[in-house]
């Protein structure tokens, strides 16, 4: 097996490293975090690099499906700021992947060139106040109103809704008893009449703020039904397809980026910080912490690389993506907390990036399917192998 990154991915990393240092400096990243601000100008400059098209075919203005490369973009951006990496996911993955895999031909022609140009962001509107992992129980409803669609309901933890172009809303389109067979996906502009967005203040993931969203008799054209007319009552198959596998990898890539940022800062700090006449990095207890952090990070990167390789080949890889998401996010939490321990009191105060790493890392085992859900997925895959 060849574990070397492809040349185009190596060059992509180098390009993004320069971009992060030049256009996402630490002081700016700290300001975006403090103000929960989405730097649209930086996002537009990122789009100019062509990386938004990594999930769109060439005939629609993209560069062709390249999941490993998209994960590298997420990782490198997340090493500095989720205020840019999460909107990248909203564009390249939430919009690009879902339109490509589930959209009608007309929707692909209409929207994929916009994705590739960085002009289209989706926010996921799946969960509700009393609906989390069991998303087949959503209560938001969509009904036909002539040639239009009328939506009523409420979504919770709808991250990025306020900066999105469309909310990717999962809604019930038939009798509640049918659960999986009566769900449809409607694309709703946040500025549409009847949409109310209320911010939810969270610890981390600033810049793509999470929100409550209320739909009150929101009317959109029938063409906003994902998949066109054939998409009616097909929402469940759309959200549980290969796009779900990639969503888990997106969060794993964020985790690896955050963990890298934490480990690199810790390595710098242990050489600069002196106690009892020598650098704290000369103490074995610190060395062992760093060794464990590096090992966890290395394992997480290998798991993500293998799962992304499978996903890029369109091989169903739910077990591998769940493993990668579970391991990478838990590793990131451990690494960020250990980094904070190494920094001591400085790791707890504003002004040091490690405090942000901790806040962001604590979220990652929760979003994109919690660690408990990933363990359930892995066990189910194991159980099927014994049947």
N, C-alpha and C positions, 0 to 999 in steps of 0.2 A: 504494500500500500504506500502511496505517495502522500506524505503529510505536508509537503511544501505548498504554500498558496500559489495559485496561478499568477502569472506575470501581471495580468490586467488588474488583479485584486491587490497585488503589492503596490502597483502604481497608484491605484485608487486610495490606498491607505496613506501613501506619501502626500497625495493631493489634499486629502482631508486633514492630515496633520498640519499642513501649512495653513489651510483655511481656518482651522480651529485657533491656531496661535495668532493669526493676523486679524480675523474677523470676530472671534469669540474670546477675547482676553478675559483673564480672571476677574478683573474689576467689573467688567460689563456683565459677566455671568452672575456675579454676586448681586448686581443691581436688578437684573431680570428676576432673580429669585426673590429679592426683598419686595419688589413691587408687583409680583405675579404678572409679569409683562411678557408678551409675545413680540420678539423683535422681527417684525415683518420684513424690514429692509435686509436683515441678515439672511432670513429665509429666502428672499428673492435672489440674493447673490448665490446662495447654495443651489437654488434651482438652475441658475445659469451654468453650473458645472455639468448639467445633464443627468444628475443622479436620480431625479424624480421618475425618469423613464425606465428604471431597472425592473419594473413589473409590467411594462406595457410592450406589446409587439411593435416591431418596426413599422408595420403598415399603418399604425395609429400614432406614429410620432415618437415611440419609445425606442429603447435600445435592445429589447428582447428580454425575456424572463431570465433573471439572474438573482436567485434568492440568496446565495452566499454573499454576493456583492452588496445586496441591500442590507444584509445583517452587519457587514463591515461598516457601512455608512452609519447605521444606528449606533453601533459600538463606539466609533470614533467621536461622534457628536455627543453621546451620553457621557463620555469621559470628562466633558467640560460643562454641559448644560442640557437638562431635559426640556428647557424652554425652546430649543431648536430640534432636538431629536424626536420628541413626541409629535410636533406638527409634521415632521418628515414622515413619520409613520402614518399620520392621518391622511397624507397625500399619496405616497407611494404604495402603501399597503391597504389602509382602509378603503380608499377610493380606487386606486389602481388595481389591486388584486381582486376586489369584489366586482368591479365593473367587468374586468376581463373574464372572470370565471362565471359570473351570474347574469351579466347584462345582456339585453337583446342586441342584435347587430346594430340597430339604430342608436342605442345608448352607447355602444362602444365607439361608433363614429362621432357621436356628439361629445362625449366626455373624456375619452382616453387621451386625445391630443391636449386637452386642458390639464389633465394629470401630469403628462410628460413635461408640460411647460411650467408646472408648479403653480397653477392657477385654480386648483380644485382640492379642497380639504373636506373629508367626511369626519363626523363625530359619531361614535357608536351610541345609539339609544336603545339599549337592550334591557338593562336592569330597571327595576321599579322599587318604590318604597318597601314593598313586602315580597319582592321577587329578586332573588340573587342567582344562585347556581341553577335553580329550577326555572330556567327562562321559558320553558314551554307553558308556564302558568301566567304569562303576561296578561294584563287586563286592558291595556291600551287597545282601542278598537279602531278598525278602518272599515268604512262602508262606502259603497258606490253611491255617487250623487250625479246621475247622468253620466257624462264622460269624465267627471272629476272624481276625486277620492276625498272623503271627509274623515278626519282623525280626531279622536278624543281620548285623553288619558294623561298619564304622568310618567316621566322617566327620572331616575335618580342616578347619581354618579355618572352623568353624561359629560365626560371630560372633553374639553375643547369645543363645546357647543357654541360658545360666544364668538369664536374665531373661525368657525367652520363655514363652508358654503352650503352643505346639506347635513342634516341629521339623519343618520341611517337607522330609521325607527322600525323596530319589530312590533307588529301589531296583529291582533286577533281579527281574522276575516271570516269567521264562521262560528258555529256553536262551540261553547267552551268545552263540551264533553269530548270533542275530537282532538283536543290538545295539539299534537304534532302535525295534524293534517289540515289545520285551518289558520296557519300563520302566513303573513305576507310582510314584505319589507317595502316601506315607503320612504322616499327621499324628500325630506321636508326642509325648505330654507328657513334658517333661524329668524329671518326678518318677516316671515309670513304672518298675516293677520291671525291672531289667536294663539301665537306662540309666546310664552313667558319664560324667561331664563333667569334663574336666581343662583348666584354663586354659592358654593359650599366651601368654607375655608378649611383647607387641609394642611397637614404638616409639610408635605413636600410636593414634588412634581409641579412646580410653579411654571407659569407661562402658558400652559394649556389647562386653565383652571377647570376643575370639575364643578358640575352644576346640577341643580334640579331643573327640569323642563316640563312645563304644562302645555298640553294641546287642548284648546277649547274650540271645537268646530273649525279646525284648521282645514282649509280646502286647497288641494293641489291638483294639477292636471293628471289625468290617468297615465300619461307618459312617465310620471315619476314613480310608477310601480316598478321595482327592480325586476328585470327579466321581461318587461313588457306584459302583455296580456297572459302569456304563458307562466308568468311568475305568481299569479294569484293562487294562494294556498300552498305555495312551494317554499315559503320562508325557512322552514326547519331544515330542509335539505341544503339550502344555501348557506346557512350559518354553521352547519356541521360538516361541510365539505373540506377541501384541502385548505381553504382560507383559514379555518380554525387552527389547523396545524401550524400555519405560518404565524398566526397571532401569538401563539405560545412562544415561538422563536423570537418574535419581536421583543417580548418582555425579557427573554433570556439575554438577548443582545444588549438591551438597556442595562441589565444587571452586570454584565461583563464590563461594560464601559464604566459604570459607577465603581465597580470593584477595582478596575485598573487605576482610575483616578485616585482612589483611596490608597492603594498600595504604593503607587509612585510617589505620592506626597509623604507617606510614612517613611519610605526609603530616603528621601531627601532630608526629612526631619531628624532621623536618627543619626545622620552624619553631622548635622549642624548643631543639634542640641547637646550640650555638655553638662554632665553632673559628676561631682566628685573627681574632677580633673580630667575626664575623658568623655568621648562621644558616647551617648547612651546605646548606640549600635554595637559597641564593643561588649555589651553584657549579653550573656548567653540567653537569658530569659527573653530579651528583645529579639535576638536572632531566631529563636525558635518560633516566636509569633510570626515573624516575617516569612519564615520557611513554610509554615502551615498556610499562611495566606497565599503565598505564591503557588503552592501545590493545589489548593482549592481552585484558584483562578485558572491554572493550566488545565485541570480536568474539565472545568466548565467550558472552556474554549473548545476543547476536543469534542465534547458532547454536542455543542452547538454546531460545530463544523460538520459532523457526521449527519445530524438531523437535517441541517439545511441542504446538504448534498442530496439526501433522499427526497426532500420536499421539492427541490428543483427538478427532479426527474419525474415529479407527479406520482411518486409512489406513496400510498397511504402509510403514514408513519406516525400514527397517533401515540403509540407507546414511546417511541424515541423522542418525539417532541415534548411529551409530558415529562419524560425523564430529564431532558435538557432544561425545561422551564423550572422544574422542581429543584434540581441541583444548583443551577446557576443563581436563582434568586435567593435560595437559602445561603449559598456561599457568599453572595454579595452582602447579605445582612451580617454574616459573621465577620467578613473582612472589614466592613465599614465600622462595626463596633470595636473590633480589635485595633483598627487604626485610631479610633477615638481614645482608646485606652493608652496607646503609645503616646499620643499627644497630651495626655493628662488633662489638666484644667483647661488648656488651650483648645482641646477638642470639644469643649462644651460651650464655648462662647462664639458669638458672631465675629466675623472677620477672618475665620479660618474655614477653608472649604470643607474640611472634614465634618463640620457640623451639618452641612447640607448633604453630604454623602449619606450620613446616618438617616436623615429625614427621608431622603429619596429611597434608600435601600429598604427601610421598614415597610414601604408600600408594595414592593415588587412581589413578595410571596402572596399577596392578596389579589392584585389585578390580573386579568387574563386567565382567570381560573385559579383559585387558591391552591396552596400546597396540598391541602386535604383532598381537593377535587383531583389534582394530578395523581395523588397516590391511589385514589379510586380507579382512575383511568388505567394506571399501570397494572393494578391487581386484576382488573377485568381482562386486560390483554393476556396476562399470565394465565388466568383461569381458562380462557378460550384455548390456550395452547395445550391444556391437559385434557380437553374434551375429545 
